[in-house]
Amino acid sequence: MVFREPQLNAWYRVADGRVVPLNEEARASVGAGGTGLARYQRLVHQRYADKMPGSRYDERGYAGGYDTGAERARVAADARTADSGPTDTVPVAAGVGAAALAVAGVAGGLVRRRRLTGR
């Protein structure tokens, strides 16, 4: 199975319980020889757990890795509450953290592989 960690543009392959780098960004992340799957999962958790849905990062509108305007909307709402003048609307869009997708993809791929191979 091959997968990508989009935040780093790192490409990996899972082989025999190891995460093996396929490009320079991946080598910088896990080393030239790769790392064990459990260690990679801990690394992903360490990097992205604070960006999961419901986290402060998500609540501020940064889910997906970019400012979606949620913080600006919150400031505008506070300003409207304090001022009875005309109101502006700021569209707010929230994305789902890419890290959740990466972790789910790796876990799902391993479960499927184990079912297919019996390991």
Secondary structure, DSSP 4 states (H G I P E B T S, - for coil): -EEEETTTTEEEEEETTEEEE-SHHHHHHH-TT-EEHHHHHHHHHHHHGGGSTTSHHHHTT-TTTS--SHHHHHHHHHHHHH--S---------PPPHHHHHHHHHHHHHHHHHHHH--
